[in-house]
Amino acid sequence: MPIELEGTPEGVRLGGRLSRHERKAKVRCQAAAIPRAVIAKIDGLMPAETLLLSKVQPPEGTKLVFRHDLPVASVTTIAAATDRPEEAAPAAGGAAAGGAEAKGEKKDDKKKK
């Protein structure tokens, strides 16, 4: 069965990023009651939280069947990920620029001699 996500997580409203993991689930039900999809409500997900398969409410008359409690969706914080590259970029850029200047000076010194 496909797993459909319903809603907008609170963590996304606060600046996080939604990551989708499991897209299908096995279900057990009567043949006449086969649903078109399993709906996972994700409105309450906050940053750094994960919705596990065991927390998904299956359609009425249906039971989710799984061996491992796999993640369906999670909200990650993007602020932490964006802070690190910004801090590293000036240091890397400064070192690269300094290295280029140092090489440039050596070439100029050779030309003068």
Secondary structure by P-SEA (a helix, b strand, c coil): cbbbbcccccccccbbbbbbcccbbbbbccccccccbbbbbccccccccccccccccccccbbbbbccccccbbbbbaaaaaaaaaaaaaaaaaaaaaaaaaaaaaaaaaaac
